[in-house]
Amino acid sequence: MKNFLLVLLLPLAFACGLSKPDSEVQFPKLISEGMVLQRDQPIKIWGRGIPDKKIRASLAGAIVSSKVLEDSTWFVHLPPLPAGGPYELLVNTQTVKDVYIGDVWVAGGQSNMEWPLKAGVIGAEEEFAKPDFPMIRFFKVAKDYSVEEKSDVSDGQWKVANAENLPDFSAVAWFFAKKNHLEKGVPVGVIESNWGGTPAEGWTEIGVLAEIADRSYSAEVAEIIESHEKWKVTLAENEERRTLRDSLINQPDSAKAAEVSSVNYSNANWRSISLPADNPLEHIAWVRKKFQLSSTEEAVLTLPNVQQMAYFYVNGKQVHYKDWGAAVPEIKIPSEILLQGENVLAIRAVNGWNNKPEIGSSDSMFLTQNEKKINLEGTWTYANNVVEPQLPNVEYYNWKPGFMFNAMIAPLTHYAIKGVIWYQGESNAGKADEYRELFGAMITNWRARWEIGDFPFLFVQLANFMERKSPQPESEWAYIRESQTQTLELPATGMATIIDIGEAEDIHPRNKKDVGERLWLQAKKVAFREKILASGPVFDSLRVGGDELILTFTEVGEGLKLTSGSEVLGFTVEDAAGRFESVMGEIASKNQIRLKTPKGFEPVGVRYAWADNPEVNLVNNLNLPAVPFRAKLEEKQE
């Protein structure tokens, strides 16, 4: 009844003595149709308007007012509201429709957070089969960078989870958001602000970086601050070249593409190259390969390695488009476009990262028809300035200290959030000595700028990757993982360990489901304060007993167990001379591991999963992997 009266009173409040503002206002891109606002926290709405004009906003029964400041900006603060929707946000004469209130997360980091569901993610087809979750929305912040802080992101819009939009969502963030929605029963909004190949200093405010002396980025920080105006000009000129490049690499003119890829097209002025030997190519690479067929029955093209984007044509007809990050499937070529005798395969390949596309790899370039394999390796014709102009040179300044923070984080900081999920660190490998300080400074910086306290910051520890070596005491990735673990000393942080689900030959492991769901376990514990087991076994203490080492762990749940075999893998011991030896272990009790040291070997330290790509099998009852660590023996205990 109280809610019914409140609804009746709202229009009366506008009609009785409270003049309704009629001046127009402008919103930032985040404040737009389909948005999700954070529940149970004060909600800030902001924008631009005519100085000194009144602002009145209403949402879900709450009404607040303010005035436009002299600099044309305005802010209103709505009280905390419970989860619900859809609502309409009314600010003066403007209405924002389809607004929900629930949990909002920023999904930050580099390519493993950016990696979309459509890019070969394990289990993606199951998600695509049931794609409709109208109360889950994603906002993808456009890639951008700036030498000075921006008040708004350059582009982006809220998109609902459905068959059309879901394939482009961050896979890690999707599996996380879906859990949040299903388990808490509330709308969920994800603000994706991530960029592949980027270091943590690019996501940190430059003033914060300037306070940290003698680091690998310190000279750049000083130069950027000193040459601020020069950088504005440099970035503006580079942006013009980037805009031109992007317009050139977009989908080719269909008529021109059909002509260039037809059998009768004359490529006499094209170069002759050998593929895959002559990779990488340059600019917008067009290549052609003629092949002979004895029949027109359906054929299958196998050519999995093309970097990054490509259009495939056979006899003037497009047969496939490969987007960035997507795998190239076996491409079926229908019989109606094939010819008996001479045919031609044409490919248009573009690499928007460095203007150096690649086409093909050894033993993976062939056609199959009637179980007969037609090899496509060897001589092709190639042009990169005949069909389309060469691409302008575009520098990537996004990784510069503070540049992505200015354009992709600072504009978000008025928007109330539940917390951050973060997957990054690969680009800081080799600098672990400074990463702990840098990563912690970045987290503290973001919390200070959001002004909502120590919001939950949940991050992914780097997965196993590269050639397996044992022992490998100087693993750069092991040192980075240690720095990430040390970051847990900050309040309201949580770490998802994925040392068991990486891929030796791919820095982008396709198992993103476990990553997102392990982050969700951390969210339940850190953000929602549930008393649950959220981590794999964590090293606690070490003691010596004769020629054995006894290691005790916490976070074991119902007890330690192995995913394979009968011996614990992944341990190495160190002696005073700096020698390392791999040792097997056994489960001694619910929370202890026993290591037998080699005869004559006097250990002074022990390490677990300390390598780029360690072989591990130790988990708890939730099958969460033990967290990598190294420890010294303080003193021997008999």
C-alpha positions as CSV (number, residue, x, y, z in Angstrom):
1,M,0.0,0.0,0.0
2,K,2.9,2.4,0.8
3,N,4.4,1.7,-2.6
4,F,1.1,2.4,-4.3
5,L,0.8,5.7,-2.4
6,L,4.3,6.7,-3.4
7,V,3.6,6.1,-7.0
8,L,0.5,8.3,-6.8
9,L,2.4,11.0,-5.0
10,L,5.2,11.3,-7.6
11,P,3.2,13.1,-10.3
12,L,1.5,15.3,-7.5
13,A,5.0,16.4,-6.4
14,F,5.8,17.7,-9.8
15,A,2.4,19.4,-10.1
16,C,2.2,21.1,-6.7
17,G,4.6,23.9,-6.3
18,L,7.6,22.1,-7.6
19,S,8.3,23.5,-11.0
20,K,9.3,20.8,-13.5
21,P,12.6,21.6,-15.2
22,D,12.3,21.7,-19.0
23,S,15.9,22.3,-20.0
24,E,17.6,19.5,-22.0
25,V,20.5,17.5,-20.6
26,Q,23.2,15.3,-22.0
27,F,24.3,12.0,-20.6
28,P,27.6,10.1,-20.8
29,K,27.4,6.9,-22.9
30,L,27.2,4.7,-19.8
31,I,23.9,6.4,-18.8
32,S,21.8,5.0,-21.6
33,E,19.0,2.6,-22.5
34,G,19.5,-0.9,-21.1
35,M,21.9,0.0,-18.3
36,V,22.2,-1.8,-15.0
37,L,22.8,0.3,-11.9
38,Q,24.4,-1.0,-8.7
39,R,21.9,-2.0,-6.0
40,D,22.1,-1.1,-2.4
41,Q,24.6,1.8,-3.0
42,P,24.1,5.5,-3.6
43,I,23.7,6.0,-7.3
44,K,25.3,8.9,-9.1
45,I,23.8,10.2,-12.3
46,W,25.7,12.9,-14.2
47,G,26.0,14.7,-17.4
48,R,26.0,18.2,-19.0
49,G,23.5,20.9,-19.3
50,I,22.9,24.7,-19.4
51,P,24.7,26.4,-16.5
52,D,22.5,27.4,-13.5
53,K,19.5,25.4,-14.8
54,K,17.7,23.0,-12.5
55,I,18.1,19.3,-12.6
56,R,15.5,16.9,-11.3
57,A,15.8,13.1,-11.6
58,S,13.5,10.3,-10.7
59,L,14.0,6.5,-10.7
60,A,12.1,3.7,-9.1
61,G,10.2,6.0,-6.8
62,A,13.2,8.2,-5.7
63,I,13.3,11.9,-6.6
64,V,16.4,14.1,-6.3
65,S,17.3,17.5,-7.6
66,S,20.4,19.6,-8.3
67,K,21.7,22.5,-10.5
68,V,24.0,22.6,-13.5
69,L,27.4,24.0,-12.5
70,E,29.2,26.9,-14.2
71,D,31.3,24.4,-16.2
72,S,28.1,22.9,-17.6
73,T,28.4,19.7,-15.6
74,W,25.7,18.4,-13.2
75,F,25.4,15.5,-10.7
76,V,22.5,14.0,-8.8
77,H,22.8,11.3,-6.1
78,L,20.0,8.8,-5.8
79,P,19.6,6.9,-2.6
80,P,20.4,3.2,-2.4
81,L,17.8,1.1,-4.2
82,P,17.0,-2.6,-4.1
83,A,17.4,-4.9,-7.2
84,G,14.6,-4.7,-9.7
85,G,13.4,-3.3,-13.0
86,P,12.8,-2.5,-15.7
87,Y,12.5,1.2,-14.8
88,E,12.7,4.5,-16.5
89,L,15.1,7.1,-15.4
90,L,13.7,10.6,-16.0
91,V,16.0,13.6,-15.9
92,N,14.3,16.8,-16.8
93,T,12.9,16.2,-20.3
94,Q,15.1,13.1,-21.1
95,T,14.1,9.6,-20.4
96,V,16.4,6.6,-20.2
97,K,14.3,3.4,-20.7
98,D,14.8,-0.3,-19.8
99,V,16.9,0.4,-16.6
100,Y,17.6,-2.4,-14.2
101,I,19.1,-2.3,-10.7
102,G,21.4,-5.2,-9.7
103,D,25.1,-6.0,-9.5
104,V,27.7,-4.2,-11.7
105,W,31.2,-5.3,-12.4
106,V,34.1,-3.9,-14.3
107,A,35.9,-6.6,-16.4
108,G,39.4,-5.4,-16.9
109,G,42.8,-6.6,-18.1
110,Q,44.3,-7.8,-21.4
111,S,43.4,-10.3,-24.0
112,N,42.4,-13.2,-21.8
113,M,39.7,-11.1,-20.3
114,E,38.8,-9.6,-23.7
115,W,38.6,-13.0,-25.3
116,P,35.1,-13.4,-26.7
117,L,32.9,-16.5,-26.4
118,K,32.8,-16.9,-30.2
119,A,36.6,-17.4,-30.4
120,G,36.7,-21.2,-29.9
121,V,35.9,-21.1,-26.2
122,I,35.2,-24.6,-24.7
123,G,31.5,-24.9,-24.0
124,A,30.5,-21.8,-26.0
125,E,28.0,-23.8,-28.1
126,E,26.1,-24.8,-25.0
127,E,25.8,-21.1,-24.1
128,F,24.7,-20.2,-27.7
129,A,22.0,-22.8,-27.5
130,K,20.4,-21.0,-24.6
131,P,21.5,-17.4,-25.1
132,D,18.6,-15.3,-23.7
133,F,19.2,-13.7,-20.4
134,P,17.4,-10.4,-20.6
135,M,18.6,-9.3,-17.2
136,I,22.3,-9.6,-18.0
137,R,23.8,-6.7,-19.9
138,F,27.3,-5.9,-21.1
139,F,28.8,-2.5,-22.0
140,K,31.9,-2.8,-24.1
141,V,34.1,0.3,-23.6
142,A,35.7,1.2,-27.0
143,K,39.5,0.9,-27.2
144,D,40.9,4.4,-26.6
145,Y,43.8,6.2,-25.0
146,S,44.7,9.7,-24.2
147,V,47.4,11.9,-22.6
148,E,44.7,13.6,-20.5
149,E,41.7,12.3,-18.7
150,K,38.5,12.1,-20.6
151,S,35.0,12.8,-19.2
152,D,33.4,10.1,-21.3
153,V,34.3,7.0,-23.2
154,S,34.7,7.3,-26.9
155,D,32.0,4.7,-27.7
156,G,29.9,1.9,-26.2
157,Q,26.4,0.8,-25.5
158,W,24.5,-1.5,-23.2
159,K,23.7,-4.9,-24.9
160,V,21.4,-7.5,-23.6
161,A,22.5,-11.2,-23.5
162,N,20.8,-12.8,-26.5
163,A,21.7,-14.8,-29.6
164,E,22.9,-11.7,-31.5
165,N,25.1,-10.2,-28.8
166,L,26.3,-13.1,-26.6
167,P,29.1,-14.3,-29.0
168,D,30.9,-11.0,-28.6
169,F,30.9,-10.9,-24.8
170,S,34.0,-11.6,-22.8
171,A,33.9,-15.3,-22.1
172,V,35.4,-15.0,-18.6
173,A,33.0,-12.2,-17.7
174,W,30.0,-14.0,-19.1
175,F,30.5,-17.2,-17.1
176,F,31.0,-15.0,-14.0
177,A,28.0,-12.8,-14.7
178,K,25.8,-15.8,-15.4
179,K,26.6,-17.3,-12.0
180,N,26.0,-13.9,-10.3
181,H,22.6,-13.6,-12.0
182,L,21.4,-17.2,-11.3
183,E,22.6,-17.5,-7.8
184,K,21.7,-14.1,-6.5
185,G,18.6,-13.7,-8.6
186,V,19.4,-10.1,-9.6
187,P,20.1,-8.2,-12.8
188,V,23.9,-8.1,-13.7
189,G,25.8,-5.5,-15.6
190,V,29.3,-5.9,-16.9
191,I,31.4,-3.0,-18.1
192,E,34.1,-4.4,-20.2
193,S,37.2,-2.2,-20.2
194,N,40.1,-4.3,-21.5
195,W,42.7,-4.4,-24.2
196,G,45.0,-7.3,-25.4
197,G,48.7,-7.0,-24.8
198,T,48.6,-4.2,-22.3
199,P,50.7,-3.7,-19.1
200,A,49.3,-2.6,-15.7
201,E,51.0,0.8,-15.9
202,G,48.8,1.7,-18.9
203,W,45.8,1.2,-16.6
204,T,47.1,3.3,-13.7
205,E,46.8,7.1,-13.2
206,I,50.1,8.7,-14.2
207,G,50.2,10.9,-11.1
208,V,50.3,7.7,-9.0
209,L,53.0,6.2,-11.2
210,A,55.1,9.4,-10.8
211,E,55.2,8.8,-7.0
212,I,56.9,5.4,-7.6
213,A,60.6,6.0,-8.3
214,D,63.2,4.1,-10.3
215,R,60.9,1.7,-12.2
216,S,61.0,0.5,-15.8
217,Y,58.3,3.0,-16.7
218,S,59.6,6.0,-14.6
219,A,61.4,7.7,-17.5
220,E,58.4,7.5,-19.7
221,V,56.2,8.9,-16.9
222,A,58.5,11.9,-16.5
223,E,58.7,12.5,-20.2
224,I,54.9,12.3,-20.7
225,I,54.3,14.8,-17.8
226,E,57.0,17.2,-19.1
227,S,55.8,16.9,-22.8
228,H,52.1,17.0,-22.3
229,E,51.3,19.4,-25.1
230,K,53.6,17.5,-27.6
231,W,51.8,14.3,-26.8
232,K,48.4,15.8,-27.5
233,V,49.6,16.7,-31.0
234,T,51.3,13.3,-31.5
235,L,48.2,11.4,-30.5
236,A,45.9,13.5,-32.6
237,E,48.0,12.9,-35.7
238,N,48.2,9.1,-34.9
239,E,44.4,9.0,-34.5
240,E,43.9,10.4,-38.0
241,R,46.0,7.6,-39.4
242,R,44.2,5.0,-37.3
243,T,40.8,6.3,-38.5
244,L,42.0,6.0,-42.1
245,R,43.5,2.5,-41.5
246,D,40.3,1.3,-39.9
247,S,38.2,2.5,-42.8
248,L,40.5,0.7,-45.2
249,I,40.5,-2.6,-43.4
250,N,36.8,-2.8,-43.1
251,Q,34.8,-5.2,-45.3
252,P,36.1,-4.9,-48.9
253,D,33.9,-3.7,-51.8
254,S,31.9,-6.8,-52.7
255,A,32.1,-6.1,-56.5
256,K,35.8,-5.6,-56.4
257,A,36.4,-8.7,-54.2
258,A,34.3,-10.8,-56.6
259,E,36.4,-9.5,-59.5
260,V,39.8,-10.1,-57.9
261,S,38.9,-13.6,-56.7
262,S,37.4,-14.8,-60.0
263,V,39.0,-17.3,-62.3
264,N,39.4,-14.9,-65.2
265,Y,41.0,-12.1,-63.2
266,S,44.4,-11.1,-64.5
267,N,47.0,-11.0,-61.8
268,A,50.0,-10.5,-64.1
269,N,51.2,-7.5,-62.0
270,W,51.1,-9.5,-58.7
271,R,54.2,-11.0,-57.1
272,S,54.9,-14.6,-56.8
273,I,55.5,-15.9,-53.2
274,S,55.8,-19.2,-51.4
275,L,53.3,-19.9,-48.6
276,P,53.7,-20.5,-45.7
277,A,57.5,-19.8,-46.0
278,D,57.1,-16.1,-46.9
279,N,55.0,-15.1,-43.9
280,P,54.4,-12.6,-42.5
281,L,52.9,-10.5,-45.3
282,E,52.2,-6.8,-45.2
283,H,49.3,-4.3,-45.4
284,I,46.0,-5.7,-46.8
285,A,47.3,-8.9,-48.3
286,W,45.5,-10.4,-51.2
287,V,46.7,-13.9,-52.3
288,R,45.5,-16.2,-55.0
289,K,46.1,-19.9,-55.7
290,K,44.9,-21.9,-58.7
291,F,44.1,-25.5,-58.4
292,Q,42.7,-28.2,-60.6
293,L,39.6,-30.4,-60.0
294,S,38.4,-33.4,-61.9
295,S,34.8,-33.0,-60.6
296,T,32.5,-30.4,-59.1
297,E,31.6,-32.4,-56.0
298,E,31.8,-30.5,-52.7
299,A,35.2,-29.9,-51.3
300,V,36.6,-29.0,-47.9
301,L,39.3,-26.3,-47.3
302,T,41.7,-26.8,-44.4
303,L,43.7,-23.7,-43.7
304,P,43.5,-23.0,-39.9
305,N,46.3,-20.5,-39.5
306,V,45.4,-17.0,-40.7
307,Q,46.2,-13.9,-38.6
308,Q,44.1,-11.9,-37.8
309,M,41.1,-11.3,-40.0
310,A,40.4,-12.8,-43.4
311,Y,37.9,-13.2,-46.2
312,F,38.0,-16.5,-48.2
313,Y,36.8,-16.7,-51.8
314,V,36.5,-19.5,-54.3
315,N,35.8,-18.6,-57.9
316,G,34.6,-15.2,-57.0
317,K,32.2,-16.3,-54.2
318,Q,32.9,-15.6,-50.5
319,V,32.9,-18.9,-48.6
320,H,34.0,-17.7,-45.1
321,Y,34.9,-14.7,-43.0
322,K,37.3,-15.1,-40.1
323,D,37.1,-12.4,-37.4
324,W,39.8,-11.5,-34.9
325,G,40.3,-14.2,-32.3
326,A,38.0,-16.7,-34.1
327,A,39.3,-20.0,-35.2
328,V,39.1,-21.0,-38.9
329,P,37.0,-24.1,-39.2
330,E,37.1,-26.6,-42.0
331,I,35.4,-24.6,-44.8
332,K,32.9,-26.5,-46.9
333,I,32.9,-25.3,-50.6
334,P,29.6,-26.1,-52.2
335,S,29.6,-27.9,-55.5
336,E,27.7,-25.2,-57.3
337,I,30.6,-22.8,-57.2
338,L,33.3,-25.3,-58.2
339,L,34.5,-25.9,-61.7
340,Q,35.8,-28.9,-63.5
341,G,39.3,-28.0,-64.4
342,E,40.9,-24.8,-63.2
343,N,39.6,-23.1,-60.0
344,V,41.0,-20.3,-57.8
345,L,41.2,-19.7,-54.1
346,A,41.7,-16.1,-53.0
347,I,42.2,-14.8,-49.5
348,R,42.1,-11.2,-48.2
349,A,44.0,-11.1,-44.9
350,V,44.5,-8.2,-42.5
351,N,46.3,-7.9,-39.2
352,G,45.1,-4.7,-37.5
353,W,47.6,-5.1,-34.8
354,N,50.9,-4.7,-36.7
355,N,49.9,-4.6,-40.4
356,K,51.6,-8.1,-40.8
357,P,49.1,-10.8,-41.6
358,E,50.0,-14.4,-41.9
359,I,48.4,-17.1,-44.1
360,G,49.0,-20.8,-43.6
361,S,51.3,-23.1,-41.8
362,S,53.2,-26.3,-42.8
363,D,51.1,-29.4,-43.4
364,S,47.9,-27.4,-42.8
365,M,47.1,-26.0,-46.2
366,F,45.0,-28.3,-48.4
367,L,41.7,-29.1,-50.1
368,T,40.0,-32.4,-49.8
369,Q,37.6,-33.8,-52.4
370,N,36.4,-37.4,-52.7
371,E,39.1,-38.2,-50.0
372,K,41.7,-36.9,-52.3
373,K,44.0,-34.2,-50.8
374,I,45.1,-31.2,-52.9
375,N,48.2,-29.5,-51.4
376,L,48.0,-25.7,-51.4
377,E,51.5,-25.1,-50.1
378,G,54.1,-23.5,-52.4
379,T,53.6,-20.8,-55.1
380,W,50.8,-18.2,-54.7
381,T,50.4,-14.8,-56.2
382,Y,50.4,-11.8,-53.8
383,A,49.5,-8.1,-53.9
384,N,49.3,-5.6,-51.1
385,N,49.0,-2.3,-53.1
386,V,47.3,-3.3,-56.4
387,V,43.8,-4.1,-55.2
388,E,43.7,-1.8,-52.2
389,P,46.1,0.9,-51.0
390,Q,48.8,0.2,-48.4
391,L,47.9,0.9,-44.8
392,P,49.2,4.0,-43.0
393,N,51.6,3.4,-40.1
394,V,49.7,3.5,-36.8
395,E,51.6,3.4,-33.6
396,Y,50.2,1.8,-30.5
397,Y,50.5,4.2,-27.6
398,N,47.8,2.6,-25.5
399,W,50.4,0.8,-23.4
400,K,52.0,4.1,-22.4
401,P,51.8,4.8,-18.7
402,G,48.4,6.2,-17.8
403,F,47.0,6.5,-21.3
404,M,44.3,3.8,-21.1
405,F,43.4,4.9,-17.6
406,N,42.7,8.4,-18.9
407,A,40.4,7.2,-21.7
408,M,38.9,3.9,-20.5
409,I,38.9,4.0,-16.7
410,A,38.6,7.6,-15.5
411,P,35.3,8.1,-17.4
412,L,33.8,5.2,-15.5
413,T,34.6,6.2,-12.0
414,H,31.3,8.1,-11.2
415,Y,29.4,4.9,-12.0
416,A,28.7,2.8,-8.8
417,I,30.0,-0.8,-9.1
418,K,30.0,-3.9,-7.0
419,G,33.6,-4.6,-7.8
420,V,36.2,-5.5,-10.5
421,I,37.2,-8.8,-12.1
422,W,40.7,-8.6,-13.6
423,Y,42.8,-10.9,-15.8
424,Q,46.2,-9.5,-16.7
425,G,49.9,-9.9,-16.0
426,E,51.3,-11.6,-19.1
427,S,52.6,-8.2,-20.4
428,N,54.4,-7.5,-17.2
429,A,56.3,-10.9,-17.2
430,G,59.9,-10.3,-16.6
431,K,59.3,-7.4,-14.2
432,A,57.9,-9.3,-11.3
433,D,60.1,-7.3,-8.9
434,E,58.0,-4.2,-9.6
435,Y,54.7,-5.8,-10.4
436,R,53.6,-6.4,-6.9
437,E,54.0,-2.7,-6.1
438,L,52.5,-1.6,-9.4
439,F,49.5,-3.9,-9.3
440,G,48.8,-2.9,-5.7
441,A,49.1,0.8,-6.6
442,M,46.7,0.4,-9.5
443,I,44.1,-1.3,-7.3
444,T,44.5,1.4,-4.6
445,N,44.3,4.1,-7.3
446,W,41.1,2.8,-8.7
447,R,39.5,2.5,-5.3
448,A,40.5,6.1,-4.5
449,R,39.0,7.4,-7.7
450,W,35.7,5.5,-7.4
451,E,35.2,6.9,-3.9
452,I,33.1,3.9,-2.7
453,G,35.6,2.4,-0.3
454,D,37.6,-0.8,-0.8
455,F,35.4,-2.5,-3.3
456,P,36.1,-6.1,-4.1
457,F,39.0,-6.6,-6.6
458,L,39.1,-10.2,-7.9
459,F,41.9,-11.3,-10.2
460,V,43.2,-14.3,-12.1
461,Q,46.6,-15.7,-11.4
462,L,48.4,-16.5,-14.7
463,A,47.8,-19.9,-16.2
464,N,50.4,-22.5,-17.1
465,F,52.0,-21.8,-20.5
466,M,55.0,-22.6,-22.7
467,E,57.3,-25.5,-22.8
468,R,57.3,-27.8,-19.8
469,K,60.6,-27.7,-17.9
470,S,61.4,-29.1,-14.5
471,P,63.0,-27.8,-12.4
472,Q,62.8,-24.2,-13.6
473,P,63.8,-21.9,-10.8
474,E,64.1,-18.7,-12.9
475,S,60.6,-18.9,-14.5
476,E,59.4,-15.3,-15.2
477,W,55.8,-16.5,-15.0
478,A,56.3,-18.1,-11.6
479,Y,57.7,-14.8,-10.2
480,I,54.7,-12.9,-11.6
481,R,52.3,-15.5,-10.0
482,E,54.1,-14.9,-6.7
483,S,53.6,-11.2,-7.0
484,Q,49.9,-11.8,-7.7
485,T,49.6,-13.9,-4.6
486,Q,51.3,-11.2,-2.5
487,T,48.7,-8.7,-3.7
488,L,46.2,-10.6,-1.6
489,E,47.6,-8.7,1.3
490,L,45.4,-5.8,0.2
491,P,41.9,-5.8,1.7
492,A,38.9,-7.2,-0.2
493,T,41.0,-9.0,-2.8
494,G,40.6,-12.5,-4.1
495,M,42.5,-14.6,-6.6
496,A,41.4,-17.4,-8.9
497,T,44.2,-19.9,-9.5
498,I,44.2,-21.6,-12.9
499,I,47.6,-23.3,-12.9
500,D,45.9,-26.5,-14.1
501,I,43.9,-25.3,-17.2
502,G,46.4,-23.4,-19.3
503,E,47.8,-24.6,-22.7
504,A,51.5,-25.0,-23.5
505,E,51.3,-23.6,-27.0
506,D,48.6,-21.0,-26.6
507,I,48.7,-18.0,-24.3
508,H,44.9,-17.8,-24.6
509,P,43.6,-21.1,-23.0
510,R,40.1,-21.8,-24.3
511,N,38.8,-23.0,-20.9
512,K,37.2,-19.7,-19.8
513,K,34.3,-21.3,-18.0
514,D,36.4,-22.5,-15.1
515,V,38.1,-19.1,-14.9
516,G,34.9,-17.2,-14.7
517,E,33.4,-19.6,-12.2
518,R,36.5,-19.6,-10.0
519,L,36.3,-15.8,-9.9
520,W,32.7,-16.2,-8.9
521,L,33.7,-18.3,-5.9
522,Q,36.0,-15.5,-4.9
523,A,33.1,-13.0,-5.3
524,K,30.8,-15.1,-3.1
525,K,33.5,-15.0,-0.3
526,V,34.9,-11.5,-0.7
527,A,32.0,-9.5,-2.1
528,F,29.1,-11.3,-0.6
529,R,30.8,-12.4,2.6
530,E,29.7,-16.0,2.4
531,K,31.7,-18.5,4.5
532,I,32.7,-20.8,1.7
533,L,35.7,-22.6,0.3
534,A,36.8,-20.4,-2.6
535,S,40.4,-21.3,-3.2
536,G,42.6,-24.3,-3.8
537,P,45.0,-25.5,-1.1
538,V,47.2,-22.7,0.3
539,F,50.6,-23.4,1.8
540,D,50.7,-22.7,5.5
541,S,53.8,-24.1,7.2
542,L,56.8,-26.4,6.7
543,R,58.7,-28.6,9.1
544,V,61.6,-31.1,8.8
545,G,61.4,-34.6,10.1
546,G,64.5,-36.6,9.4
547,D,64.9,-36.9,5.6
548,E,61.3,-35.8,5.1
549,L,59.6,-32.4,4.7
550,I,56.1,-32.1,6.1
551,L,54.0,-29.3,4.5
552,T,50.7,-28.2,6.0
553,F,48.0,-26.5,3.9
554,T,44.8,-24.5,4.6
555,E,41.8,-24.2,2.3
556,V,41.7,-28.0,1.9
557,G,37.9,-28.4,2.5
558,E,37.2,-32.1,3.0
559,G,40.8,-32.9,2.4
560,L,43.7,-32.9,-0.1
561,K,43.4,-35.2,-3.1
562,L,45.0,-35.8,-6.5
563,T,43.5,-35.4,-10.0
564,S,45.8,-38.2,-11.4
565,G,48.3,-40.8,-10.2
566,S,49.2,-41.7,-6.7
567,E,52.1,-39.3,-6.1
568,V,52.0,-35.5,-5.7
569,L,53.6,-33.7,-8.7
570,G,55.0,-30.2,-9.0
571,F,57.5,-30.0,-6.0
572,T,61.1,-29.0,-6.2
573,V,63.6,-28.7,-3.3
574,E,66.6,-26.3,-3.1
575,D,69.9,-26.6,-1.3
576,A,72.3,-24.0,0.0
577,A,74.4,-24.2,-3.2
578,G,71.4,-23.1,-5.3
579,R,70.8,-26.6,-6.8
580,F,67.2,-27.7,-7.5
581,E,65.8,-31.2,-7.7
582,S,62.3,-32.3,-8.5
583,V,60.7,-34.5,-5.9
584,M,57.6,-36.6,-5.6
585,G,55.2,-36.2,-2.6
586,E,52.5,-38.1,-1.0
587,I,49.4,-37.1,0.9
588,A,50.1,-37.7,4.6
589,S,46.8,-36.5,6.0
590,K,43.8,-34.4,5.3
591,N,45.9,-31.2,5.1
592,Q,49.5,-32.4,4.9
593,I,51.9,-33.4,2.2
594,R,55.1,-35.5,2.9
595,L,58.2,-35.0,0.6
596,K,61.1,-37.4,0.8
597,T,64.3,-35.5,0.1
598,P,67.0,-37.1,-2.1
599,K,69.8,-38.9,-0.3
600,G,72.6,-36.5,0.6
601,F,70.5,-33.4,-0.4
602,E,70.2,-30.8,2.4
603,P,67.2,-28.7,1.5
604,V,66.9,-25.1,2.5
605,G,63.7,-24.4,0.6
606,V,60.8,-25.9,-1.3
607,R,58.8,-24.7,-4.2
608,Y,55.5,-25.9,-5.7
609,A,54.3,-25.3,-9.3
610,W,57.3,-23.1,-9.8
611,A,57.7,-23.1,-13.6
612,D,56.2,-21.5,-16.7
613,N,54.1,-24.7,-17.3
614,P,54.4,-27.0,-14.2
615,E,52.8,-30.4,-14.1
616,V,50.5,-30.4,-11.1
617,N,47.8,-32.6,-9.7
618,L,47.1,-31.4,-6.1
619,V,43.6,-30.1,-5.4
620,N,41.0,-30.0,-2.7
621,N,37.5,-31.6,-2.7
622,L,36.2,-28.8,-5.0
623,N,39.0,-29.7,-7.5
624,L,40.5,-26.3,-7.1
625,P,44.3,-26.4,-7.7
626,A,46.8,-25.7,-5.0
627,V,48.3,-22.2,-5.2
628,P,51.9,-22.0,-6.4
629,F,54.4,-21.0,-3.7
630,R,58.0,-21.0,-2.5
631,A,59.1,-21.2,1.1
632,K,62.4,-21.3,3.0
633,L,63.2,-23.6,5.9
634,E,63.6,-21.3,8.9
635,E,65.1,-24.0,11.1
636,K,65.2,-27.8,11.2
637,Q,62.8,-29.5,13.5
638,E,63.4,-33.2,14.3
